[in-house]
Amino acid sequence: MTLEQCCYRVEESLDYVYKKCRSEDKAIGPLELRVMKYKAFDALMDLFIFQGSSVSQYKTPRYIISDEALQILNARMVASFFSQKTPTLEP
């Protein structure tokens, strides 16, 4: 199975609201999976700790708005895969 197919299967498993926003409203683009280099998230943690986060309280963020953090992740990306099909809309 290719990673594009995995993206589609993940999208199919998501809830009705996601599928509606993705297929009908076009408010969400295709799901993307990114393959990262080894220790990419360690570099991200190092950045946030350098900026004042506590080592014992650190959690990998769910979403990132920091330009520096995005640059770190983008520099460590090996490959990117997108869902090729729109998920079916079933209530």
WOKA-V336021 format. One line per field, one symbol per residue. ss: DSSP state (H for helix, E for strand, - for the rest). phi: phi as a letter, one per 20 degrees, with the letter a starting at -180 (. if undefined). A space follows every 50 residues. Layout:
BEGIN
ss=???
phi=???
END
This chain:
BEGIN
ss=--HHHHHHHHHHH--HHHHHHHH--------EEEEE---HHHHHHHHHHH ----------------HHHHHHHHH-EEEEEE---------
phi=.effffgfffffeefgfgfffeeefleceffcddedfgmffffffgfffg eofegfdfcfffbcdffffffffffdeebccdfeceffecf
END
